[in-house]
């Protein structure tokens, strides 16, 4: 079974994260697969819109923390990989729609927020989650969240790791559409079909202009996140946070 399902239908390139037993936590193979498909889509006339979604209960739980010593699997290179994926979504000259079928946590939320539209199932939710394991937001989230909801709400989401339901996320400006669970599939298809039949050159110019106007500080955000995360990943607090996550308990942070 492929961890990333790829399909093309009526101009819609469908990229489906497919590790439901792991809540679609991002493996290196998934990231490489997504990058390959997004980069190839630029030169494909048969692709008019990209739909990125997940299978099962989650869109993506973010980084894969399973296995022994998860802290040792992550370093600055892990942050770089996330940033490359975020850039690929933002720089693609075609609309990218996130089908938010369930929870998006950590860098999973960062990926969702990089998409141009987020179509959410009523039961879906978002959480930055990073500080809950002793890390800081990355994947450009310090810029994309603030651009969407402003400084005060961005601080709340980043510092508290609050979970926002789909309707609250819509009201805050983080997602663009919310459909009742029973209506979600039809609603999502209506959105992507409309984009697939739209004016591709106008969409490309619009996407580029809006991102330039709202995310001009993104590269600086990437650099700050990488620097901060590289330090935090070596701390005892992160080791404790990851162990607590896996053991399903509250972490006891010591500031070391």
N, C-alpha and C positions, 0 to 999 in steps of 0.2 A: 504494500500500500504506500503510495507516494505521500510524503509530508506536505506537498504543495500540489493541489489539483489545478490544472490549467485547461481552459476551454475557450473557444471563440464561437460566438453566435450573433449574427446580425449586427456586426460592428462592435460587440461588447466582448472585451477580453476579460475573462473571469478567472481570478486568482483566489483560490480557496485554501486557507490554512487548514491542514488536516492532521492534527495531532489531538483529537478530542479527549483522549485519555489523559493527556498532559495539559489540558485547557489551552491548547495551541501555543504553548510556550515556544519561543523562537529558537530553533536550532540553527547551527551554522548552515546546514543544507537548505533550510527554508529561506534564510537571508540571501544566500547565493542564488537560489532559484528566483526569488522575487527580483533581485537586481538584474538578472539575465533577462527576464521577461519585460521589465520596465524599460530597460535600455533598448531592447529589440523593438518595442512598441513604437519608438520614435520614428523609425523609418518604414513603418507598415501602414499602407493606405487602407488595409482592411480592418484596422483597429481605430475606432472613433472615440471610445471611452473605455476606461479600465475600472472594473469592479473588484475591490479587495474585501473579502469577507472570511468567515470562519465556519467550521462545523462544530456541532455540539453546543455545550452550554456557554462557551466563551468565544469572544473574538480573538483575544490573545491575552494570556496571563503575563506576557512580557518575557524577561530573561528566564532561562531554564535553570532553576536552582536545585534540581534533583541530583542525586549521586553523592559520593563521598567528597568532603572538602570543597563545596561549591565556590568558596571564596577564591580558591586557587585557580579557577577556570577563567576568572575575569581580570582584565587589566585595561590599560589605555586603548589597546587594540580592540577590545570589545566595544568601547564607546565609539571608536572610529567606525567600526562596522555599522553600528546603528545610525551614525551620522551620514554615512554614504547612502544608506537606504532612504533616509528622510530626504536627502538632496535629490535622489532619483525620482521620488514621488513629486516633490515640489517643482523640479525642473522639467518634467515630462510635459511636452507641449499639447497634451490632451487631458481632458478632465479625468480625475481619479476619484471614484466614489467609494467611501467606506460603508459597507453593509454591516452595521453594528448589531450583530445577532445575539450578543451576550456581553459579559464583562470584558472591559479592556483595562488592563492594569499595567503600571510601570511603563516600560518602553512600548508595550502594546498600546497604551493610551497615546504615547508620542507618535506612533505610526498612524493611529486613527486621526489625530489632529493635523497631520501633514496632508491628509486627503482634502480635496476641494469641497466635497460635500460629505456629510455624515448622516446617513439614513439609519435611524435607530429603531429597534424593536422596543415596545413599551417596557418590557422587563429587563432590558439591557442597562448597563451602568458603566461608569468611568471612575477610576481612581489612580492618582499618580503613584501612591504606595511606596515610593523610594525611601522616604525618611523613616518609614516603618521598619526598614531593615538597616538603617544607618547610612543610607546613601542620599544623594541629591538627585533631582530630576535631570535626565539627559535626553538625547535624541531631539534636541532643540526645544524641549517642552518649556524651558524657562522663558523662551521667546513666544512660542505659539500660544501657550495658555494666556500669557499676559496680553497678547494681541487680541485674543478673543474676548476676555472677560475683565481686563483691567488689573491693576496692581493689587488691590485689596483682595479680590477673589482669588487671584493667582497665588498670593501668599497663603490664603486659607487652604487651598487645595494642596499646595506644595508642603506646607509645614504640618498640617494635620492628617494628610492622607485620607481625608474624608471620601466616602463613596457617594457619588452623585447618581441618582436614578436618571433614566432617560429624559423624563419630563423636566426635572430640575436642571439637567444639563442643557436642554433646549431653552428653557427660560433664561439661563445664564448666558447663552450665546455660544455654547460649545458644540452643539450639534445643529443640523439644519432642518431635519425632518424627524418626526416621531410617529410611528404607526402602532396601533393596537396589535398584539401578537398575532391574532388571527388575520389581520390585514397587512402584516409586514411584507410578506413575499410579493403580493400584488403591488403594494405601494412602492417597494424597491424597484421592481421591474418597470413600473411606470416612469420613475425618475431616470433610470439608466437608458430606457428606450427614447425618452425625450432628448437626452444628450446625444445619443447615437445618431439621431436624425437632425441634429442641429448643425450650425455653421462652424466647421472645424477651425478655420482661420480666425474667426472672431473669438472663439473660445480660447485659442492659444494666446492671442494678444491680450484678452481680458485677464486670463490667469496670470500672465507675466506681470501685467501692470498692478493688479491687486496685491500680489505677493511682494512686489518691489515697494509698494506704498506702506505695507503693514509689517513686513519682515525684513526691513533693511538691516537690522542688527543681528540677523541670524548667525552669520559666520562668527561674530564676536561671542554670541551665546554658545555656539559649539565649542569654541576655544576655552571659554570659562568653565563649561561643564566638564570638558575633558580634563582640565587641570585639577578641578575640585574633586572629580570622581577618582582620578588616579591616586590622589592622596587618601581619600576615604576608603578605597578598596584595600588599603594596607592596614587599616585600623582594627583593633580588637572589637570595637562596637559592630563593625560589619560582620565579622565572624559570628558574634553573638546574635545579631539580627537574622542572619541566614539560618543558623541552627534553630533559632526560635520559630522561624517560619516553617521549617521542615517538621519541627516537633509540635507545631500548632499550639504554641504558648506565647505569652507576652514576653518580649525581650527585656533584659535588665541591662540597660546601657550605662557605662561607666565614664564616658567621655575620654576614652583612650583608644 
